[in-house]
């Protein structure tokens, strides 16, 4: 049974407020619409109550309340989940957005960050010490969802996935317990959090391993949408130093000053570079990028590492309507390149794009069963993401995304990256976790036998 807003009486809310220090927001409150809104405008949900937690005590109180009242529970960090898992109709939203502290230990090169942090919060704190770890490519993304899903980013080739750098976590489990997990304590839970998604509890804090990364050479280089450019990109990844992160983006030319106006809105491709190696090799990197094909426009400069994570922020603000698909592939077959060209030419909007993440190098030095993230043989992860200004336009282009993903199937592995999966991909959950699915089910059964944490790509107990 699910309890809806109309049946959540004042006595219950007063009981919750008495147990929590954070703000409680209900339908009818002045800031209710703000409190219920998430990044992806496709999800216009109306929760019965939003708890804006300020500490672990609030998290425990909220988890206990949802369980005791048999209500849906949504846990929200950065709210970027394409499936809208940070909100729900008629349930409880545990909003961690006010829990954003970061403590860096430069001696051990570690950082502990609260569950509501975004990558902007995290990068700001760690950059002060010339340190970083693999994060996302949009600074407003929450660390929680990205890390527990695996965590791809600019530094993945040299530093591994975000989940590979997760060394401990504090978790509120379904029975309201506070559980610390690490390699030494509750190691099964840490294993599951390293790629198993939000199935196992609400994470109060994450502890990460950091790497000496301060300034980098980074930014986009634009080329015509051409198969030879993409094939040379494939060669670039195969034989370049792991310190070169290089995302391939297929889409329409954005209205930026370093791209000629005649290319704005026209199909093209871009390589977004992030070179964290020595500055004296910058010119070699620029030469490699120039060698991929005719350069239409370029902004590749020395910058603080946190800046590279902000380059897509303006193009992808909150409030767009998103629908995503994701695939893994071992390599980049010529047939897949043909698909990129075909569907890239009909990309719906400038905000829509297809992003191909290389996940080789350090990502391959972790075994397929060492973490819940099972696809250690994948060389690339493709994210197909139409983003539109209205719901109707987005729904009209869902077929484009589905057709794109279907055309890539002959060149792809069975599963995909959970953070690139939409709500209609629940049938792929077992394939997404491969041989690790059964172990994840056992861990889920131990920590959440009632499936309280089910608003995700759910691993049923």
C-alpha positions as CSV (number, residue, x, y, z in Angstrom):
1,X,0.0,0.0,0.0
2,X,1.2,3.5,-0.8
3,X,0.1,6.5,1.3
4,X,-0.8,9.6,-0.7
5,X,-0.7,13.3,0.2
6,X,-4.4,13.5,0.9
7,X,-4.1,10.9,3.7
8,X,-1.0,12.2,5.4
9,X,-2.5,13.9,8.4
10,X,-1.1,16.7,10.5
11,X,-0.3,14.4,13.4
12,X,2.1,12.3,11.3
13,X,3.8,15.4,10.0
14,X,4.2,16.8,13.5
15,X,5.8,13.5,14.5
16,X,8.2,13.7,11.7
17,X,9.0,17.4,12.4
18,X,9.7,16.6,16.0
19,X,12.3,14.0,15.0
20,X,14.0,16.2,12.3
21,X,15.9,19.5,12.5
22,X,15.6,20.2,8.8
23,X,12.7,21.9,7.1
24,X,9.5,19.9,6.3
25,X,7.7,20.9,3.1
26,X,4.2,19.8,2.3
27,X,1.7,20.5,-0.5
28,X,0.3,24.1,0.0
29,X,3.5,25.4,1.5
30,X,4.9,28.5,-0.4
31,X,8.1,26.7,-1.5
32,X,6.4,23.3,-2.2
33,X,6.8,23.6,-6.0
34,X,10.5,24.5,-5.6
35,X,11.0,21.6,-3.2
36,X,9.4,19.0,-5.5
37,X,11.2,20.0,-8.7
38,X,14.0,17.9,-10.1
39,X,16.5,18.5,-12.9
40,X,14.7,16.5,-15.5
41,X,11.4,18.3,-16.2
42,X,9.8,15.1,-17.6
43,X,9.1,14.2,-13.9
44,X,6.5,16.5,-12.5
45,X,5.7,14.5,-9.3
46,X,3.8,15.6,-6.2
47,X,5.3,14.0,-3.0
48,X,3.3,14.1,0.2
49,X,6.3,15.5,2.1
50,X,9.9,16.7,1.4
51,X,12.4,16.6,4.2
52,X,15.3,19.0,3.6
53,X,17.8,17.1,5.8
54,X,20.6,18.9,7.5
55,X,22.3,16.0,9.3
56,X,22.4,12.2,9.7
57,X,19.7,12.4,12.4
58,X,17.3,13.8,9.8
59,X,18.2,11.0,7.4
60,X,17.5,8.3,10.0
61,X,14.2,10.0,11.0
62,X,13.0,10.2,7.4
63,X,13.9,6.6,6.5
64,X,12.2,5.4,9.6
65,X,9.1,7.5,8.9
66,X,8.8,6.2,5.3
67,X,9.2,2.6,6.4
68,X,6.8,2.8,9.3
69,X,4.1,4.6,7.2
70,X,4.6,2.2,4.3
71,X,5.3,5.2,1.9
72,X,7.4,5.5,-1.2
73,X,10.8,6.9,-0.4
74,X,12.9,9.0,-2.9
75,X,16.4,9.9,-2.0
76,X,17.6,13.1,-3.7
77,X,21.2,14.2,-4.0
78,X,22.0,16.4,-7.0
79,X,18.6,15.4,-8.6
80,X,20.1,14.7,-12.0
81,X,18.7,11.2,-12.3
82,X,17.2,10.9,-15.7
83,X,14.6,8.6,-14.3
84,X,13.5,11.2,-11.8
85,X,14.3,8.9,-8.8
86,X,14.8,12.0,-6.6
87,X,11.0,12.5,-6.4
88,X,7.8,10.6,-6.3
89,X,4.0,10.9,-6.2
90,X,2.4,10.7,-2.8
91,X,5.6,9.6,-1.0
92,X,8.5,11.0,1.0
93,X,11.4,12.8,-0.5
94,X,14.7,12.8,1.5
95,X,16.4,15.8,0.1
96,X,20.2,15.9,0.9
97,X,20.8,19.2,-0.9
98,X,21.7,21.0,2.4
99,X,24.3,18.3,3.4
100,X,27.2,19.5,1.2
101,X,30.3,19.6,3.4
102,X,33.6,18.3,2.2
103,X,36.6,17.5,4.4
104,X,39.9,17.0,2.6
105,X,43.0,15.3,4.1
106,X,45.9,16.3,1.9
107,X,48.3,14.0,3.8
108,X,46.4,10.8,3.0
109,X,45.0,12.2,-0.3
110,X,41.4,11.4,0.7
111,X,38.2,13.4,1.0
112,X,34.9,12.8,2.8
113,X,31.9,14.5,1.2
114,X,28.3,14.6,2.4
115,X,25.7,12.9,0.3
116,X,24.1,16.1,-1.0
117,X,27.4,17.4,-2.6
118,X,27.6,18.1,-6.3
119,X,30.8,17.7,-8.2
120,X,31.2,21.5,-8.2
121,X,31.2,21.3,-4.3
122,X,33.7,18.5,-4.3
123,X,36.0,19.8,-7.0
124,X,36.2,23.2,-5.3
125,X,37.2,21.7,-2.0
126,X,39.8,19.3,-3.4
127,X,41.3,21.7,-5.9
128,X,42.5,23.9,-3.1
129,X,45.1,21.1,-2.4
130,X,45.9,20.3,-6.1
131,X,43.9,17.1,-5.8
132,X,41.0,15.5,-7.7
133,X,39.2,12.3,-8.4
134,X,37.0,11.2,-11.3
135,X,33.7,13.0,-11.4
136,X,31.0,13.8,-13.9
137,X,31.1,16.2,-16.9
138,X,28.4,18.6,-15.6
139,X,29.3,20.3,-12.3
140,X,25.7,20.3,-10.9
141,X,25.5,16.5,-11.0
142,X,25.4,15.0,-7.5
143,X,28.3,12.8,-6.4
144,X,26.0,10.2,-5.0
145,X,24.1,9.0,-8.0
146,X,27.1,9.2,-10.3
147,X,29.4,7.3,-7.9
148,X,26.9,4.5,-7.0
149,X,26.2,4.0,-10.7
150,X,29.8,3.6,-11.5
151,X,31.0,7.1,-12.3
152,X,32.5,8.0,-15.7
153,X,34.3,11.3,-16.3
154,X,37.3,13.1,-17.7
155,X,39.8,11.4,-15.4
156,X,38.6,7.8,-15.8
157,X,41.3,6.6,-18.1
158,X,44.1,7.5,-15.6
159,X,42.3,7.4,-12.3
160,X,39.5,4.8,-12.8
161,X,35.8,5.3,-12.3
162,X,34.4,7.3,-9.4
163,X,33.3,4.0,-7.8
164,X,36.9,2.7,-8.0
165,X,38.0,5.6,-5.9
166,X,35.3,5.1,-3.3
167,X,37.1,3.8,-0.2
168,X,34.3,4.0,2.5
169,X,30.8,5.3,3.0
170,X,28.3,6.0,5.8
171,X,24.9,4.6,4.9
172,X,21.4,4.7,6.5
173,X,19.9,1.4,5.7
174,X,16.2,0.5,5.5
175,X,15.9,-0.3,9.2
176,X,17.2,3.1,10.1
177,X,20.7,1.8,11.1
178,X,23.8,3.9,10.5
179,X,26.3,1.6,8.8
180,X,29.9,2.4,7.9
181,X,31.3,0.3,5.1
182,X,34.9,-0.1,3.9
183,X,37.3,-2.8,2.9
184,X,37.5,-3.8,6.6
185,X,33.9,-3.3,7.8
186,X,30.8,-4.3,6.0
187,X,32.8,-4.9,2.8
188,X,29.8,-6.4,1.0
189,X,28.0,-3.1,1.2
190,X,30.9,-1.1,-0.1
191,X,31.2,-3.6,-3.0
192,X,27.6,-3.1,-3.8
193,X,27.8,0.7,-3.6
194,X,30.6,0.6,-6.2
195,X,28.2,0.5,-9.1
196,X,25.1,-1.1,-7.7
197,X,23.1,2.1,-7.7
198,X,20.8,3.5,-5.0
199,X,19.4,0.1,-4.0
200,X,21.0,-0.4,-0.6
201,X,20.4,2.7,1.5
202,X,20.7,6.5,1.7
203,X,24.4,7.4,1.7
204,X,25.2,10.1,4.2
205,X,28.9,10.5,3.2
206,X,31.4,9.2,0.7
207,X,35.1,8.9,1.2
208,X,37.2,9.1,-1.9
209,X,40.8,8.5,-2.9
210,X,42.3,11.6,-4.5
211,X,45.0,12.1,-7.2
212,X,47.4,14.9,-7.8
213,X,45.5,16.8,-10.5
214,X,45.5,20.6,-10.4
215,X,45.6,22.4,-13.8
216,X,44.8,20.6,-17.0
217,X,44.8,21.3,-20.7
218,X,41.2,21.0,-21.7
219,X,38.2,22.0,-23.8
220,X,36.4,21.1,-27.1
221,X,37.6,20.9,-30.6
222,X,34.9,20.8,-33.3
223,X,35.1,18.9,-36.6
224,X,32.7,18.0,-39.4
225,X,30.5,15.0,-38.8
226,X,32.7,12.6,-40.7
227,X,33.5,8.9,-40.4
228,X,37.3,9.5,-40.9
229,X,37.3,11.9,-37.9
230,X,35.7,9.4,-35.7
231,X,38.0,6.6,-36.8
232,X,41.0,8.8,-36.1
233,X,39.5,9.5,-32.7
234,X,39.3,5.7,-32.1
235,X,43.0,5.5,-32.9
236,X,43.7,8.4,-30.6
237,X,42.2,6.6,-27.7
238,X,44.0,3.3,-28.6
239,X,47.5,4.7,-28.6
240,X,47.4,7.8,-26.3
241,X,48.7,8.2,-22.8
242,X,46.0,7.4,-20.2
243,X,46.3,11.0,-18.8
244,X,44.5,12.1,-21.9
245,X,40.7,12.1,-21.3
246,X,38.8,12.6,-24.5
247,X,35.1,12.4,-24.9
248,X,33.5,12.2,-28.3
249,X,30.4,14.3,-28.8
250,X,28.1,13.9,-31.8
251,X,25.4,16.6,-32.2
252,X,24.7,20.1,-33.4
253,X,27.0,23.0,-33.3
254,X,26.4,25.2,-30.2
255,X,26.3,29.0,-30.4
256,X,29.7,29.6,-28.9
257,X,32.1,32.3,-30.0
258,X,34.9,30.0,-31.0
259,X,32.7,28.1,-33.5
260,X,31.9,30.1,-36.7
261,X,28.2,31.1,-36.8
262,X,27.6,29.1,-40.0
263,X,28.1,25.9,-38.0
264,X,25.7,26.8,-35.2
265,X,22.9,24.2,-35.3
266,X,24.5,22.1,-37.9
267,X,25.6,18.4,-37.4
268,X,29.2,18.0,-36.3
269,X,31.3,16.2,-33.8
270,X,33.6,17.3,-31.1
271,X,36.3,15.9,-28.9
272,X,36.4,17.3,-25.4
273,X,39.9,16.8,-24.2
274,X,41.3,16.8,-20.6
275,X,45.0,16.3,-20.5
276,X,46.3,15.9,-16.9
277,X,49.9,15.2,-18.0
278,X,52.8,17.5,-18.0
279,X,52.4,21.0,-19.4
280,X,55.4,20.7,-21.6
281,X,53.5,18.1,-23.7
282,X,50.5,20.4,-24.3
283,X,51.6,21.2,-27.8
284,X,51.8,17.5,-28.7
285,X,48.2,17.0,-27.4
286,X,47.0,20.0,-29.5
287,X,48.8,18.5,-32.5
288,X,47.0,15.2,-32.0
289,X,43.7,16.9,-31.8
290,X,44.4,18.9,-35.0
291,X,45.3,15.7,-36.8
292,X,41.8,14.2,-36.3
293,X,40.4,16.3,-39.2
294,X,39.5,19.8,-40.3
295,X,39.1,21.9,-37.2
296,X,36.0,24.1,-37.4
297,X,36.5,25.7,-34.0
298,X,38.5,25.1,-30.8
299,X,38.8,26.2,-27.2
300,X,41.6,24.1,-25.7
301,X,43.4,26.0,-22.9
302,X,45.2,25.5,-19.6
303,X,42.6,25.7,-16.9
304,X,42.0,24.6,-13.3
305,X,40.6,21.0,-13.3
306,X,37.2,22.1,-11.9
307,X,36.6,24.3,-14.9
308,X,36.4,21.3,-17.3
309,X,33.4,20.1,-15.4
310,X,31.5,23.3,-16.0
311,X,31.8,23.5,-19.8
312,X,28.4,21.9,-20.4
313,X,26.6,23.5,-17.5
314,X,25.1,26.5,-19.5
315,X,24.0,24.2,-22.3
316,X,22.3,21.8,-19.9
317,X,20.5,23.8,-17.2
318,X,17.8,22.4,-15.0
319,X,14.3,22.3,-16.5
320,X,14.9,20.7,-19.8
321,X,13.0,17.5,-20.8
322,X,15.3,14.5,-21.1
323,X,15.1,10.9,-22.2
324,X,18.2,8.8,-22.3
325,X,19.5,5.5,-23.6
326,X,22.9,3.9,-23.0
327,X,25.1,1.1,-24.5
328,X,28.5,-0.4,-23.8
329,X,30.8,-1.7,-26.5
330,X,34.3,-3.3,-26.4
331,X,35.6,-1.2,-29.3
332,X,34.2,1.2,-31.8
333,X,33.2,-0.8,-34.8
334,X,32.9,0.7,-38.3
335,X,29.3,-0.2,-38.2
336,X,28.8,1.7,-35.0
337,X,30.5,4.8,-36.6
338,X,28.0,4.6,-39.5
339,X,25.2,4.7,-36.9
340,X,26.7,7.7,-35.2
341,X,26.8,9.5,-38.5
342,X,23.2,8.6,-39.5
343,X,21.6,9.5,-36.2
344,X,23.9,12.4,-35.4
345,X,22.8,14.1,-38.6
346,X,19.2,14.2,-37.2
347,X,20.0,15.2,-33.6
348,X,16.8,17.0,-32.4
349,X,18.2,20.1,-30.7
350,X,21.5,21.8,-29.8
351,X,21.0,20.6,-26.2
352,X,20.6,17.0,-27.4
353,X,23.8,15.1,-27.9
354,X,25.4,11.7,-28.0
355,X,28.5,11.4,-25.8
356,X,30.9,8.5,-26.1
357,X,33.0,8.0,-23.0
358,X,36.3,6.0,-23.2
359,X,36.5,3.6,-20.3
360,X,39.8,1.9,-20.8
361,X,43.2,2.3,-19.0
362,X,42.8,2.3,-15.2
363,X,39.1,1.2,-15.6
364,X,40.4,-2.1,-17.0
365,X,42.8,-2.7,-14.1
366,X,39.9,-3.5,-11.9
367,X,38.4,-7.0,-12.2
368,X,34.8,-7.5,-13.4
369,X,33.8,-9.0,-10.0
370,X,35.9,-6.6,-7.8
371,X,33.1,-4.1,-7.8
372,X,29.4,-4.2,-8.8
373,X,30.3,-2.4,-12.0
374,X,30.7,-5.5,-14.2
375,X,31.7,-4.2,-17.7
376,X,35.4,-4.0,-17.3
377,X,35.8,-5.3,-20.8
378,X,34.0,-2.4,-22.3
379,X,36.1,0.2,-24.1
380,X,33.4,2.8,-24.7
381,X,30.1,3.8,-23.1
382,X,27.6,5.7,-25.3
383,X,25.0,8.0,-23.9
384,X,22.1,9.0,-26.2
385,X,20.3,12.0,-24.8
386,X,17.6,14.0,-26.5
387,X,16.9,17.1,-24.5
388,X,14.0,19.4,-25.4
389,X,12.3,22.5,-24.2
390,X,8.8,20.9,-23.9
391,X,7.4,17.6,-22.8
392,X,5.6,17.1,-26.1
393,X,8.8,17.7,-28.1
394,X,10.8,15.3,-25.9
395,X,8.1,12.6,-26.3
396,X,8.1,13.1,-30.0
397,X,11.9,12.4,-30.1
398,X,11.9,9.3,-27.9
399,X,11.7,7.3,-31.0
400,X,14.9,8.8,-32.3
401,X,16.7,7.7,-29.1
402,X,15.2,4.3,-29.2
403,X,16.0,3.8,-32.9
404,X,19.6,5.0,-32.3
405,X,20.1,2.5,-29.5
406,X,18.5,-0.3,-31.5
407,X,20.8,0.5,-34.4
408,X,23.8,0.2,-32.1
409,X,22.7,-3.2,-30.7
410,X,24.7,-5.3,-33.2
411,X,27.8,-3.5,-32.2
412,X,27.2,-3.4,-28.5
413,X,27.4,-5.6,-25.4
414,X,24.2,-6.8,-23.8
415,X,23.9,-4.4,-20.9
416,X,24.6,-0.7,-20.4
417,X,25.5,1.9,-17.9
418,X,22.8,2.3,-15.3
419,X,23.1,6.1,-15.1
420,X,22.3,6.3,-18.8
421,X,19.1,4.2,-18.5
422,X,15.6,5.5,-18.6
423,X,12.6,4.1,-16.8
424,X,11.7,1.7,-19.6
425,X,15.0,0.0,-19.2
426,X,14.1,-1.8,-15.9
427,X,14.0,-5.0,-18.0
428,X,17.7,-4.6,-18.6
429,X,18.8,-4.5,-14.9
430,X,20.1,-8.1,-14.8
431,X,22.1,-7.6,-18.1
432,X,23.5,-4.3,-16.7
433,X,25.0,-6.2,-13.8
434,X,25.9,-9.4,-15.6
435,X,27.5,-12.0,-13.3
436,X,27.3,-9.7,-10.3
437,X,23.5,-9.5,-10.3
438,X,22.9,-12.6,-8.0
439,X,25.4,-11.3,-5.4
440,X,23.8,-7.9,-5.5
441,X,20.4,-9.6,-4.9
442,X,21.8,-11.3,-1.8
443,X,23.2,-8.0,-0.5
444,X,19.9,-6.2,-1.2
445,X,18.0,-9.0,0.7
446,X,20.3,-8.5,3.7
447,X,20.2,-4.6,3.9
448,X,16.8,-3.9,2.4
449,X,14.5,-7.0,2.5
450,X,11.4,-4.9,2.1
451,X,12.7,-3.0,-0.9
452,X,12.2,0.4,0.6
453,X,14.9,1.8,-1.7
454,X,13.2,0.9,-4.9
455,X,12.9,4.1,-6.8
456,X,16.0,3.3,-9.0
457,X,17.0,0.7,-11.5
458,X,15.8,-1.8,-9.0
459,X,17.5,-4.9,-7.8
460,X,14.6,-6.7,-6.1
461,X,15.3,-8.6,-2.9
